[in-house]
């Protein structure tokens, strides 16, 4: 979506009667991968079954704090997300990746910690502003992301300073359960924007490489 205000106008004047579900907030994510970038390659190639692993927190803190580790599994057009809360943690900006990973793992169950350990590479940090909307007529939600920023990784410690901005890119994502399919089809009849598969992780890796 090229125009944030055009997207916002479409949302607020849609026949689905969307309203602001939450206040806008900044989203921060660390994407983890295998050393051979297996998750990135699977997403880039668009294979039907693929996975993303990220640690997410909210707010203006540049370094990770209380948040959640997410395993996002996609099979065709269906997404299953497993979220594991990570509380009572905050990392100093000078903390190494080893300290960050151990701090997260120490707050997970042994099973989840082993799963996380299969993705040892902190590959990318990204940040953006997110607006949240929900339909008054059906179980359809929309997120509208703007001000995307990416930080390439690769060192012993996180890179929070050298960044790539994509200020003209806005991401509108429509989410609903399978039971809302008919409502979604009605909504899409007057959808005015290009529809495409989009991965912030893939875009960020390409933008920072």
C-alpha positions in Angstrom: 0.0 0.0 0.0 1.6 3.3 -1.1 -0.6 5.7 0.8 -1.2 5.2 4.5 -4.0 7.7 4.6 -5.7 6.1 1.6 -5.6 2.7 3.3 -6.9 4.2 6.5 -9.8 5.9 4.6 -10.7 2.5 3.0 -10.7 0.8 6.4 -12.8 3.3 8.2 -15.4 3.6 5.3 -15.6 -0.1 4.6 -19.0 -1.9 4.8 -17.6 -4.1 7.5 -17.6 -1.1 9.9 -14.2 -1.4 11.4 -13.2 0.3 14.7 -9.9 0.9 16.4 -9.4 -2.2 18.6 -6.3 -1.0 20.4 -4.2 2.1 20.6 -1.4 2.2 18.0 2.0 0.9 19.2 5.5 0.2 18.1 6.2 -3.5 17.4 9.8 -4.9 17.7 10.9 -8.3 16.5 14.1 -10.3 16.4 14.0 -13.1 13.8 15.9 -16.2 14.5 17.0 -18.7 11.9 19.3 -21.7 11.4 22.9 -21.0 10.4 22.1 -21.9 6.8 19.1 -19.5 6.8 16.7 -22.4 6.3 13.6 -20.4 7.4 14.5 -17.5 5.2 15.0 -19.8 2.2 11.7 -21.6 2.7 9.9 -18.2 2.9 11.7 -16.8 -0.1 10.8 -19.9 -2.2 7.2 -19.8 -1.0 7.0 -23.5 -0.2 3.6 -24.5 1.1 4.8 -25.5 4.6 7.2 -23.1 6.3 8.1 -21.6 9.7 9.2 -18.3 11.3 10.7 -17.8 14.7 10.8 -14.4 16.3 10.9 -12.7 19.7 8.5 -9.8 19.9 8.1 -6.9 22.4 6.3 -3.6 22.3 7.2 0.0 23.0 10.2 2.2 22.4 12.9 0.1 24.1 15.6 -0.6 21.5 16.7 -3.7 23.3 14.5 -6.7 24.2 12.3 -6.6 27.2 9.2 -8.5 28.4 7.6 -10.0 25.4 6.9 -13.4 23.7 8.7 -16.0 21.6 6.6 -16.9 18.6 6.7 -19.9 16.4 4.6 -19.0 13.3 3.8 -22.1 11.2 2.2 -21.6 7.7 0.6 -24.3 5.6 -0.8 -23.0 2.3 -3.0 -20.1 3.4 -3.6 -21.3 7.0 -1.4 -19.9 9.8 -0.9 -21.5 13.2 1.0 -19.4 15.8 2.3 -20.7 19.1 3.2 -17.9 21.6 5.3 -18.3 24.7 5.3 -15.4 27.1 8.7 -14.2 28.4 8.3 -12.1 31.6 10.6 -10.5 34.1 13.4 -9.8 31.7 15.1 -6.8 30.3 18.4 -6.6 28.5 20.9 -3.8 28.6 21.9 -2.4 25.2 25.4 -3.8 25.6 24.2 -7.3 26.2 25.6 -9.9 23.8 23.4 -12.2 21.7 24.6 -15.1 24.0 23.2 -13.2 27.0 19.9 -12.4 25.2 19.3 -15.9 24.1 20.1 -17.5 27.4 17.9 -14.9 29.2 15.0 -15.9 26.9 15.6 -19.7 27.1 15.8 -19.6 30.9 12.2 -18.4 31.0 10.9 -21.2 28.7 9.9 -24.7 29.4 12.6 -27.3 28.6 10.6 -28.5 25.5 10.2 -25.0 24.1 13.8 -24.1 24.9 15.0 -27.1 22.9 12.8 -26.0 19.9 14.2 -22.5 20.2 17.8 -23.9 20.2 17.2 -25.2 16.7 17.3 -21.6 15.5 20.5 -20.2 17.0 21.1 -17.3 14.5 19.7 -13.8 15.3 19.3 -12.8 11.7 17.3 -9.5 11.8 15.7 -6.9 14.0 12.7 -4.9 12.6 10.5 -2.3 14.0 7.3 -0.6 12.8 4.2 1.2 14.0 1.0 -0.8 14.0 -2.7 0.2 14.0 -5.4 -2.4 14.9 -8.9 -2.6 13.6 -11.8 -5.0 14.1 -15.1 -5.4 12.2 -18.3 -4.7 14.1 -20.1 -7.1 11.8 -17.9 -10.2 11.7 -14.8 -11.7 13.1 -12.4 -9.9 10.8 -9.4 -8.0 12.0 -7.0 -5.7 10.1 -3.5 -4.5 11.0 -1.9 -1.5 9.2 1.9 -1.2 9.6 4.0 1.8 8.7 7.5 3.3 9.3 9.3 0.0 8.7 12.9 -0.1 9.9 15.3 -3.0 9.6 18.6 -3.7 11.4 21.0 -6.3 9.9 22.6 -8.6 12.4 25.7 -10.8 12.3 27.9 -9.7 15.1 28.4 -11.0 18.7 26.2 -8.2 20.0 22.9 -6.8 18.6 23.0 -4.0 16.1 20.6 -1.3 17.2 22.0 1.6 15.2 22.8 0.8 11.6 19.4 0.6 9.9 17.5 0.6 6.7 14.3 2.6 6.6 11.4 1.8 4.2 9.2 4.9 5.0 7.0 4.6 1.9 6.0 1.0 2.5 2.7 0.3 4.4 1.4 -3.2 5.0 -2.3 -3.9 5.3 -3.0 -7.4 6.5 -6.5 -8.9 6.8 -7.0 -11.7 9.3 -10.0 -13.9 10.0 -10.9 -17.5 11.0 -12.1 -19.9 8.3 -15.7 -19.4 9.5 -15.6 -15.8 8.4 -14.7 -16.7 4.7 -18.0 -15.3 3.3 -17.7 -12.1 5.2 -14.1 -11.8 3.9 -15.2 -12.3 0.3 -17.8 -9.5 0.7 -15.2 -7.2 2.1 -12.7 -7.9 -0.7 -15.2 -6.9 -3.4 -14.2 -3.2 -3.1 -10.6 -3.8 -2.0 -8.5 -1.1 -3.8 -4.9 -2.2 -3.3 -2.6 -4.8 -4.8 -2.7 -8.2 -3.1 0.6 -10.0 -2.7 2.4 -12.5 -0.4 4.6 -10.4 1.9 7.2 -11.4 4.5 8.8 -8.7 6.6 11.6 -11.1 7.4 12.5 -11.7 3.7 12.1 -8.0 2.8 14.4 -7.1 5.7 17.1 -9.6 4.8 17.1 -8.4 1.2 17.0 -4.7 2.2 20.0 -5.1 4.5 22.2 -7.4 2.5 
